[in-house]
Amino acid sequence: MLTQQLTQPVYRVVSKHGFGEIREDEASLAKAFFALQNFSSGDILAEFSGAAILKQPTYLTVQISEDEHIHLKPEFLQYINHSCEPNVLFNTSTMQLECLQPINIGDELCFFYPATEWDMAQPFECLCGTKSCVKQIQGAAHLSKETLAKYKLTDFIQRMLNK
């Protein structure tokens, strides 16, 4: 009988940025951002701003209002990927990256895309593999209020839900 072994990705460090580093999966070439220090819930990891403001979303923007989507500055924050069990939030009211749950050195930083995005430019099938995976990531407009109630959301998404 053959057994299939699960292998962990092999990463190479692309660049370091204070509290974290960008790593690239050697097999898929996908990039992700990993912590270089420990954080506790409620900690502020970084401040961010908009390098550019667009009227339409792209796969690299974070939504700050109905018709404003920003390219993140510092740019390395764009490598924080999606998870249905996020450990950070891009708080677009304070323009701070907030820690939602304890993060240890070496943990990948992830946020829940529908926490900032109402209707995404490039929806995708989520493969995060967590117990709470919502499967299809399209933006908050496509999830039930019950599902979204499990997450910390930006003030913008909360306002959209209350319309």
N, C-alpha and C positions, 0 to 999 in steps of 0.2 A: 504494500500500500504506500502510495506517495503522499507525503504531507507537504503542504505549502507553508513556507516560512514567511512571516511578515518581516520586512526589513525597514529599518528607520532610514529616513533620508540622510544622505551625506552632504553636508554643507561646506561651502568655502566662504570665508569672510570677504565681503566686497568693500565695506567701509565702516568706520566707527564714528559715532556722533554722540559724544558725551555719555548719556545714560543708556545708549543702545548701539546696536550694530546691524547693518544690513547683511544678510547671508543669502547665498544663492544655492539652491538645490542642484547638485552636480548632474543629476539625471534629467530633471524637468526644466532646469534653468529658471524656475520660479524664484522670485525674491521675497524675503520676509524680514521683519524687524524684530530683533531679540533684545531682551533686557540685559544690561551689564551691571545692574544693581537691583537690590530688593526694594519693593514698594508695598505700602499698606493701603487698604481701602481708604479713599478720600484724599490720598496724596495727589499733588499736581506734578505731573511728569515734565510738562513743557507748556510754553505759551506758543500760540500759532497765529497766523494772520493769512490774508489772501494775497498771494503773489499776483493773481489776476482774478477778476470777477467776470463770469460768463452768464449769459441769459439762459443757456441750455446746459443740461448736465452732460458730462462725459464720464468715462469709466474712472477718471482720475480726480474728479471734483467731489467736494463736500457741499451739501446744500445748506444755505443759511437763511433763505426765504423762498417764497413761491417762485420768484424769477431771478434768484441770485445763487450761483454755484461758484465756489472758490477753488483755485489751485492752491494747495497748501504751501505755506512758507513757515518753517524751513521745509524744503522739498523732500528730505529723507522721511518725513512722516507719511508720505504716500505709500510707503511699503508696509504700513500696518494693514494687515489683511482682515477679512471677515471671519467671524465665528458666531455660531448661535449661542455660545457661552462666552461672551466677551469679557476681557479683563480691563479694557479702557473705553472711554467715551470722548469723542470730540465735542466738547461743550461749546456750541456756537454762540451762546449768549456771553460767556466769559472769555471765549477764545483761549481755552485751556484744555489740555489733554489730561483727563481725570482718571485715576485708578479706581476701578469698580470692585476689584477683589484682589487679595494678595498676589503679588508677582514676585517670583524668585529669579535670581540671576540665571540666565539661560532660557527663561520662558519666552515664547513668542508673544508679542503684543498683538491683540486682535480686538476689533470692535464689531458691533452688530450693525451692518449697513443700514437696515431700515430705521435705526435710531436717529439717523441724519437725513436719509433719502426718502422722499415721498413717492416718486415714480422714477425708477432707474433707467438710464440710457441703455445699459447692457445687462438685462436680467441673466441669471445663471442658476444652474442646479447646484445647490450646496452639497459639498462632500465633507463637511467638517466632522461628521461621524459622532457628534455629541448626542446625548439622550434627548436633548430638547431641539434637535435640528428641525427647522421648518421646511426643509427640502428645496423650495423654490424661492430664490431671493430676487424680488422685483421692486421692493420699496414698501414703505409702511402702508400705502394706499391699498395694497393687495393682501394685507394680513388682518385678521380679526382683532377687534379691540381686546378680546380675552387674551390672545397671544401677545399682543403688544404690551398689555398690563404687566407682563413678567419682566419687562426691560426698563432700564432708565433711558428715557428718550430726550431729545433736545426740546427746548421750549417751542421751536418752530413746529416740530412734528406734533407736539401736544396741542398746539393751536389748530393745526389742520384736523386733528381728530375731533376737536370740540366744535367744528363748523357745522 
